[in-house]
Amino acid sequence: MTDAEMISCSTPERQLERLRAIMHRLRAPGGCPWDAEQTHQSLVSNLIEEAYETVAAIESRDDDHLCEELGDLLLQVIFHAELAQEEHRFDLDQIAHGICEKLIRRHPHVYGNSQIDSTEGVLSQWDDIKRAEKGNEEKPFLHGIGHGLPALLRAAKLQKKASKIGFDWPDSHSVMSKIDEELDEVKEELAKHQDGEPAAAPLQEEIGDLLFIIANLARKVGVDPEVALEGTNQKFLKRFAHIEKRLKIDGISLHDATLTQMDTYWNDAKNL
């Protein structure tokens, strides 16, 4: 089957091949100028954005939305594979082969002779195999954990990893006490700070400590801090849009509105 035939193919089981053919055509001479200009580096923000939009779709519990967003995320993988294939570095089949081999290798309790029947045991075995594969047995225990992730998400992963060898607070109440302590230290540094001035290093450090321990609390109670914060972002957007809408009805621009007026409509939005 030619590329042109594959692009118009409607056979359900060949849609992955069709997607690869479409991506190849878009990058080929006479294809799409935008697609042809892209590199691994230029697509980084797209990859991150699609991953977060997929998370939002999962949270919405909307299957049609999730199916669409997973398609957008899959496109990013196909795009990067096409870029690498053009330079004869690797292709999608090698990507798939690599992950197949990794899954088999890291599940010896399924594909080998390991006798493990608990989630905790599986995760511990996975970590041991991973460290051995990467030659990290002699490197620091937290070497490479969460590298490249957003700071809040990385904080949660670092703490989760440390907890596996017992370096952890005994319960969420202990974490709350630490939050109070860190908040007091922020207040102490804040008292030395003038609004409008760049934050001094100690204040930045204390705010970082506070965020870190809050991420720990989230992990302790089973909440993904990145997802929780994005939920709050969405809530803020919705309530601020309500403020803007109500001010527009009143004939008041955002720039002319008083804080009291905005607070009134913010409180209204909380009850919607």
Residue pairs with C-beta under 8 A, 6 or more apart in sequence:
1 9
3 21
3 24
3 25
6 14
6 17
6 18
6 21
7 18
7 21
7 22
7 25
9 15
9 17
9 18
19 74
19 75
19 78
20 78
20 81
20 82
20 92
23 35
23 75
23 78
23 79
23 82
24 82
25 31
26 32
26 35
26 36
27 35
27 36
27 82
27 83
27 86
35 79
38 79
38 83
39 83
40 80
40 83
40 84
43 76
43 79
43 80
46 76
47 76
47 80
50 69
50 72
50 73
50 75
50 76
51 73
52 230
53 69
53 72
54 66
54 69
54 70
54 72
54 73
55 227
55 230
56 69
56 230
56 234
57 65
57 66
57 68
57 69
57 70
58 66
59 227
59 231
60 66
77 92
77 95
78 92
81 90
81 91
81 92
81 95
82 92
84 90
84 91
85 91
85 92
104 111
105 129
105 133
106 125
106 126
106 129
106 130
108 114
108 125
108 129
109 115
109 116
109 117
109 121
109 122
109 125
114 125
116 122
116 125
123 164
124 164
127 164
130 136
131 137
134 144
136 143
136 144
141 161
141 162
141 165
142 158
142 161
142 162
145 154
145 157
145 158
145 161
146 153
146 154
146 157
146 158
147 154
149 157
150 226
151 211
152 211
152 215
152 225
152 226
152 229
153 224
153 225
153 226
155 211
155 212
155 215
155 216
155 225
156 215
156 216
156 218
156 219
156 224
156 225
156 226
159 168
159 212
159 215
159 216
159 219
160 219
162 168
163 219
169 175
169 178
169 216
169 220
171 220
172 217
172 220
172 221
175 213
175 216
175 217
175 220
176 217
178 213
178 216
179 210
179 213
179 214
179 217
182 206
182 209
182 210
182 213
183 210
185 206
185 209
185 210
186 203
186 206
186 207
186 210
188 206
189 200
189 202
189 203
189 206
190 203
192 200
192 203
193 199
193 200
193 203
199 207
214 225
215 225
218 224
218 225
218 228
219 225
238 269
239 266
239 269
239 270
240 266
242 265
242 266
242 268
242 269
242 272
243 254
243 257
243 262
243 265
243 266
243 269
244 254
246 265
246 268
247 253
247 254
247 257
247 261
247 262
247 265
250 261
252 261
